[in-house]
Amino acid sequence: MSNAETDPDVWGNNAVSALEFLKEKKKEEELVDNLTAPLSDLPRIDCAFAYGSGVFPQPDNNHTSPTKEVPMVDYILGVSSPVEWHSQNIQQHPNHYSSWLAYFGGDFVTSVAENVGVGVHFNAFVPWHNKTIKYGVIGTETLLRDVSTWQRLYISGRLQKPVRYLVDHICLEELNESNLQSALCAALLLLPSEFSEEDLYATICGLSYTGDVRMFFAEDKNKVRKIVQGSASKFQDLYRGSISNVASTGALQLPTVFGADLQSRVFQDDSMSSRSSLLSSLPSSIMQQLAYRTGTKFDSTTAGYSEISEAVLCSKEGHAKMVRRAISSVVRASSFRQMVSGFLAAGGINAGQYVAQKVIKAWRSRQ
């Protein structure tokens, strides 16, 4: 076995020529420019990232095939004042909103997003030149709170998967490192002592879908595996630092060359002390859930987290099941709230069109 922190070759990196590097860099710049272009028509934003199959193609999602639809390009936009932003955007692009929502203005749009949903308002099926986009708008304070605490495990869940950062005036990519570390710790608690690299990424990817009400009727049942298989190298890049941090403590044992084969085996220390350390690394929202489920008083101090962790490890239910149920509880509530908010925001026709597409995709995945 090899230590990921001390041995850079553990990741199986291959040297690339200067010419190949420049070609890839140019291709990346062109892609980012293409994704950023629609944002120039919108009011000022503090941060923005693009995600989904319109950015990272998934298996059986060939953009060039004449028989397949080109997927919408999805964005999340962070803004300092959602009320002001929506008010300005409604004046500039009223057709982006359902007519009744635009009529009541930015205050009402924001109120629906924050009081009914989880703080995000989505405008879907927005035409822009030769493509269709969907963008979600959220206040930066709400966004950063979710990233650090998993209060809703909504935007934080999205950022646990590969995204393209397009605008970042709030250092979101840097601040997201703690979210990635937490996601890795949660996944390791759900996994057995031996697993594959693909299992690891699939478990991480699946965290924000655990308990999601849409998974019962409106999502592709193979969604998680498709995301991982379509973006395996991106997951490796995204979690390289976090995996190296855990491996450096001896809690993870990686194969001699990690990253070359998604089926390569990984081993983790399943001792009480190692599990306790992972539990204590979970965000406050999940620790509150665990405290409630074990009858332990929630205390955000180190000693308090240790007490909660001990109670979880000593429970008859088992730590993996308790962690899964805690995450599921947060996701279930958030996904239901956002689904209701989305129906209200999109209006009857757009909401029906969007759900119909999702249901058809889900049905096909079950054939």
N, C-alpha and C positions, 0 to 999 in steps of 0.2 A: 504494500500500500504506500501511497505517496501523500505528502502534505501539500494542500492546495496553495497555502500561503508562501511556502519556501521554494516550491518547485513550479516555475511558470509553465513548464512543458506538460504539467498534469492536465491542462485543458486541450491538449492536442492541436495547438495552433500551428499553422503552416506559414512559412514566409511567403510573401507576395511581392512580385516585382513592382518597381516604381511606376511602370506604365499601367499595370493592373490597378494599382492604388489610385492613380489619377483618374482612370476611367470610372472606377467605383465612386470616387468623390464627386466627379462631375454629374454622374447619374443621380447621386443622392441630392445634390444641389438643385438639379432640375425638378426632381420629385417634390422637394420641399417648396420650391417656388410655385409649382403647380397647385399644391395643396393650400398654400398661403393666399393665393390670388383672390379667392372669393371673400376673404376677410377684409379686403380693402374697401369693399362696398358697405361695410357695417360700421357702427359707431366704435369708438376707441375701446380696446380690450386690454386687460392686464396680463392675461395668459391664455394660451389656446393650444390644444393638441388634437390631432386627428387619430382615429382608431377604427377598428373593424375590418371587414372583408374588402371594403373599398380601398383600404390602405395596405393591408397585408393579405394577399390572396390565400384562400383556404383550399384544401383538396376538393376537386370537383366543382371549382368555382372559377372557370376559365373566362377571363374578361374578353377574350378575342373571339369566342365562339358565337356565331350568329344566332344560335338557338338559346342562348342564356342571356338574362338581363344583366347589365352592368350594375353592380350594387350601389346604393347611395353611399356617399362619403360622409362619415359621421365626425362631428366636432363637439368638443366641450370648450366653452368660452368662460373664463373667469373675469368678472367685472367688479369695480369697486362699489357701484351703486346700481343694483338691478332695476330699481324704480326709474331712475333717470335714464338708464340705458334703454329700457323697453319703451319709455315715452318717446325718446328720440328715434328709436328704430321703427316704431309704429308710424311716425310721421314720414319716415323715409321709405319704409317697405311695409305698408299695411297688408299687402297680399301675402306676407309671410305668416300672418296670424289668421285664425278663424275670425270671421267677420264680427261675431258677437263679442269676442274677447278684445279685439282691437277697439271696439266701440267704447268699452269701459276704461281703456287706457293702461298705462304702465303700472299704476298702483295696484290695480286689480289683477293683472298678470302675475305680478310678484307675490301678491297675497295668496293666489291659488297655488303657486309653486311652493311657497314656504309653509302655508297652513294646512294644505291638503296633501301636497307631495313632500319631497325631501329636499326642497330648495332649488330644484332644477326645472326650468321651463324649456321644452323642446319645440322647435319649429321644424316640421318634417316636410318632405316632398317639395323643397324649395328649388326651383329651376335656376341654374346658373350656367350660361353658355351651353355646352354640350353635355352637361351632367346634372345630376340631382343631388342636393346636399341636405343633411339634417344637422341642426346645431342646437346644443343645449346651453342655456345661459344660467350661471350660478354666481352668487356673491363670493368674492375671494375669501372672506372670513369663514363662510360656511364651508367652502371647499377645503381650506386648510384645517379646519376643525375635524372634518371627516377623515382627512389623511392621517392626522395625528392620533385620533381617538377611536376611529371606526364607529362613530356615533350612528351612522346610517349604513356604512359599508357599501356605499353606492359609487361615488367618485373614487374613493380609495380602492374599491374593488376593480374598477376600470384601470386604475394606474398600477395594479399588480400584474397587468398584462402589457405586452409591448404597445407603445403609442409613438406617434411622431410629434415631438414638441415643435411648435411653430412660432409662438410668442411666449416669452417667459420673463416678465418684468418683476416677478415676485420670487424668483429662484425656486420654482415648484419642483423642477427636476432634482435639485439638490435636497430639498426638504422631503422628497418622496423616498429617500434612502431608508428612513426609519420604517416607512410603510412596507417596503420590500423585505426588510429584516423581519418584521412582525409576521408577514405572510409566510416566509420560509419557516419560522418557528411554529406557526399554526399548522402548516402542512406536515412537518416532522412529527408533531404530536398525533396526527391522524394516521401516519404511516407505520407499518411494522418495522422491525429491526433491520430487515433487508428489503430493498426495493430497487427499481430501475430508475435511470435518470428521467425517462419519459413519465413514469409514475409520479415523480416529484413535481414536474412542471404541470402535469394534469391535475394533481391535488391542489397546487397553488392556484391554478386557473379556475378550478371549481369552487373555491371558497366563496366567491361572491354570487354563485348560483345555488348554493346550498340553502334550500328552503324557498327559493324564488318561485312565486306562484305561477309565473309565466312558463316555467319548465313543465308544468302539468299539461299544458294544452297549446302553447304558442311558441315553443322553441325546438329546434333540432336536437334530438336526443343525443346526437353525436357531436354536438357543438364544441364541447371542451376538448375532445381529442382532435377535432379538426383545427381548432385554434393552435394547439400545441404543435401538431404536425406541419401546419403551414408556416409556423414562426419559430421553429425549434432553435435556430441560431440566434434569434432575437431574445428568446428566453435565456439562453446561455449568457449572452452579453448582459442582460438585465440583472441576472442573479449571480454573476461571477463574484462580485465583492461580498455579498451576503453569505454565499456558500463558503468562500475562503475564510471569512470571519469565524463561522461555526466550526469548520474543519481545523482551524488553527488551535481550537480549544481541546481537540481530541474527541469531540462529540460526533464527528462524522469521519468516516474512512472512505476515501474516494479511490477508484481504480487507478492504475498506473497512468493511463491516459484518459482523462475525463472529458467528455464532449465529442469524442469521435464516434461513439455508438450510443444511441438513445436507450438501448437495451442493456448497457453495461450496469453492473450491480454496485449499489451503494450500501454501506452498512452504517448504522447509527448506534450510539451507546444508549441502551434502554434502562440505565440505572435510575434510581429515584432522584439522585442529585442532578443528573442530566435533564430528566423530565421536569424537575422543579425549576431549573434555570430557563427552560423553554417556556414554561407556563408564566413565569414572572416577566417574560419579555412580551407578552401579549398586550394589546392596547387596553386602555381603561374601560371602554365599553364592554369588551368581552370579559374582563375581570369582574366587572359589576354583575354580569349575568352569572358567572361562576360562583360569585359570593352568594347570590340569591339562591342558586340551586343547591348549594352546600349548607345553607343556613349560617353562613359566616358574615360578619359585619364587613362591609367594604371599607377599606382603608388604603389610600393611594401611596402610603409610605412603603419603603422596602420591606419593613417588618410585616406590614399588612398584606402585601403581595405574597410574601413567604407563607403566611398563615392560610391564605386562600389556596395557594398551590398545594400545601400539605393536605388540606381538606379534600381537594380534588383527587389527589393521588391515593388517598385512603378510602375513597368512596367505593361502594360495591359496584356501582355502574361502570367504573373504569374511566380513565382520563380521556381517551379518544372519543368515547360516546358523549361525554359531558361537554367537551370542547365543540364537537360537531353540533350538538343541540344548542349551545350558546350562540354559535355563529348563525345557525339556521333561524333562531328566534329574531335576531337583528335583521337578517336579510328578508325574512318573510314579511315582517312589518313594513320595511322600506319598500319592497317590491309592490306590495298591495297599495300603499299610499301613492307611489309613483304611477301605478297603473291607472288609478282613479283620476289623479291629476292629469295624466296624459289624455284620457278620454275627454275631460273637460276642456283642456287646452286645444286639442286638435279639432274638435267639432265632429259632428256625426260622420260626414263623408270621409274626411282624412283619417279619422280614427278607425272607421270600418275598413278602409283600404289597407291601412298599416297592419291591423290585426289579421285581416284575410291573408296577406302575404306571409305573415308569421305562421299562421295555422297551416297553410298549404305546405310550407317548408317543413314544419314539424311532422305533418302527416306523411310526407314523402320519406322522411328519415326513419319512419317506423314501418315502412313497407319491406 
